Amino acid sequence: MNAGAPHKNLRALSEIFFNSEAEIGRFESVEAAALPGHYRRLLDHQEHMTVAVEAYHESLVDVDVLASQSTETHYARRILLRRRDSGEVVQWGLMRIHLPSFAEEVRREIAEEQRPLGRILVRHNFLRTIHVDALWRIEPGPELCQQFDLAGGSNAETPPTTYGRTADIHINGQSAVEVLEVVAPLR
């Protein structure tokens, strides 16, 4: 992969809902070895984040769709994943889904916005692989501060650093979903 690709993917995803990625946060590409232990466990793998956060938090997660938009070929959404047992936000994300990659039944389930995408894909047992484009150290901007309920943004306090990843989900060997996944700061 060329050096500009991770930033290109980050920019393309953030531009779906934001004027600039800076509204989300300040991103710095990092190697897996630079991730603190729990963040590495949550981000440095080829699994769905739904599976990873449920295992880490020992709780099922539910999705809150904050915004979505559709075209003839793509569906995009900005989401939160919340622990089912406590309602705590554990992840923020953006995704763009290539609709022709999926059968009508799956497209309908995605559009219903009731389940995390990872759970839908696992449930339908797709032959899938996840390609991590980049791991990120993130200083939360206004969007993440609001969604994670952090001090910062317009306040004088500096919000805690968090981490995330950009990735492509391939279905039957073809890129079908692009994601930006940001873990809520671990306390």
C-alpha positions in Angstrom: 0.0 0.0 0.0 1.3 3.4 -0.8 1.9 5.9 2.1 -1.0 8.1 1.2 -3.6 5.4 1.1 -4.5 5.3 4.8 -5.0 9.1 4.8 -7.0 8.9 1.6 -9.4 6.3 3.1 -9.7 8.3 6.3 -10.5 11.5 4.3 -13.0 9.8 2.0 -14.9 8.3 4.9 -14.9 11.5 7.0 -16.1 13.6 4.0 -19.3 11.7 3.9 -20.6 13.4 7.0 -18.1 16.1 7.8 -16.3 19.0 6.1 -13.0 17.9 7.6 -11.6 15.0 9.5 -10.5 17.6 12.1 -14.2 17.7 13.2 -13.8 14.1 14.3 -10.2 14.5 15.7 -6.5 14.8 15.0 -5.3 11.5 13.5 -1.8 10.1 13.6 -1.0 6.8 11.9 0.8 4.4 14.3 2.2 0.9 14.2 0.4 -1.9 16.2 3.3 -2.0 18.6 2.6 1.6 19.6 -0.9 0.8 20.7 -1.4 0.5 24.5 -2.3 -3.1 25.4 -6.1 -3.0 25.6 -6.4 -0.8 22.5 -4.2 -3.3 20.6 -6.5 -6.1 21.7 -9.5 -4.1 20.4 -8.0 -2.9 17.1 -5.1 -5.1 15.9 -7.0 -8.1 14.4 -8.9 -9.2 11.3 -12.3 -9.6 13.1 -15.4 -7.5 13.1 -15.3 -4.8 15.7 -18.7 -5.9 17.0 -17.2 -9.2 17.9 -14.1 -7.6 19.5 -15.9 -5.1 21.6 -18.5 -7.6 22.8 -15.7 -10.0 23.9 -13.7 -7.2 25.5 -16.6 -5.6 27.4 -18.3 -9.0 28.1 -21.6 -7.6 26.8 -23.6 -7.6 23.6 -23.7 -4.2 21.9 -26.5 -2.4 20.2 -26.1 0.2 17.4 -27.3 3.8 17.4 -27.4 5.2 13.9 -26.6 8.9 14.3 -26.9 9.7 10.5 -27.2 7.8 7.3 -27.4 8.5 3.6 -28.0 6.3 0.5 -27.3 6.4 -3.2 -28.2 3.9 -5.8 -25.0 1.9 -5.1 -23.9 2.9 -1.5 -25.3 3.2 2.0 -23.3 5.1 4.6 -23.9 5.6 8.3 -22.3 7.3 11.3 -22.9 5.1 14.4 -22.3 4.4 18.1 -22.0 1.0 19.6 -23.4 0.8 23.1 -23.1 -1.9 25.7 -26.5 -3.6 26.0 -26.1 -4.1 29.8 -25.3 -0.5 30.7 -25.9 1.7 27.6 -22.2 2.9 27.8 -20.8 4.0 24.4 -17.9 1.8 23.5 -17.3 2.7 19.9 -18.0 5.4 17.3 -17.8 4.7 13.6 -18.3 5.6 10.0 -19.0 3.1 7.2 -19.7 3.0 3.5 -21.3 -0.1 2.2 -21.3 -1.1 -1.5 -24.9 -2.4 -1.8 -24.5 -4.6 -4.9 -22.2 -6.8 -2.9 -25.2 -8.0 -0.8 -28.4 -9.8 -1.5 -31.7 -7.9 -1.1 -32.4 -9.5 2.2 -29.1 -8.3 3.7 -29.5 -4.8 2.2 -32.9 -4.6 3.8 -31.5 -5.6 7.2 -28.7 -3.1 6.9 -31.2 -0.3 6.0 -33.4 -1.2 9.0 -30.6 0.2 11.2 -31.4 -2.2 14.1 -28.3 -4.3 14.2 -24.5 -3.7 14.1 -23.1 -4.5 10.7 -20.7 -7.0 12.1 -23.6 -9.0 13.6 -25.4 -9.0 10.3 -22.4 -10.2 8.3 -21.6 -13.0 10.8 -25.3 -14.0 10.9 -25.4 -14.4 7.1 -22.1 -16.3 7.2 -20.4 -14.4 4.4 -16.9 -15.5 3.2 -15.3 -12.3 4.4 -11.9 -10.9 5.2 -11.0 -7.7 7.0 -8.0 -5.7 5.8 -6.8 -3.1 8.2 -5.6 0.0 6.3 -4.2 1.9 9.3 -4.2 2.1 13.0 -4.6 5.6 14.5 -3.8 7.6 17.6 -6.6 10.1 17.9 -6.9 13.4 19.8 -10.7 13.7 19.9 -12.3 16.7 18.1 -15.8 18.1 18.7 -17.6 15.1 17.3 -15.8 12.5 19.4 -15.9 14.7 22.5 -19.7 15.0 22.1 -20.4 11.3 21.4 -18.0 10.0 24.0 -19.1 12.7 26.5 -15.5 14.0 27.0 -14.2 17.2 28.3 -12.5 19.1 25.5 -13.7 20.5 22.2 -14.5 24.1 23.2 -13.5 23.5 26.9 -10.0 24.3 28.2 -9.4 20.6 29.2 -7.7 18.3 26.9 -9.7 15.2 26.2 -8.0 11.8 26.6 -6.3 10.3 23.6 -8.0 7.3 22.0 -7.3 4.9 19.1 -9.0 3.6 16.0 -8.6 2.0 12.7 -9.6 2.2 9.0 -10.3 -1.0 7.3 -11.9 -2.6 4.3 -14.2 -5.6 4.6 -14.0 -7.9 1.6 -16.9 -10.2 0.7 -16.0 -13.1 -1.6 -12.7 -11.4 -2.4 -14.2 -8.0 -3.3 -14.1 -4.8 -1.3 -17.7 -4.3 0.0 -17.4 -2.1 3.1 -15.1 0.7 4.2 -15.0 1.6 7.9 -13.5 4.0 10.3 -13.8 2.6 13.9 -12.8 4.6 17.0 -12.8 3.0 20.4 -14.1 5.1 23.3 -11.3 6.1 25.6 -10.8 3.3 28.1 -11.1 4.4 31.7 
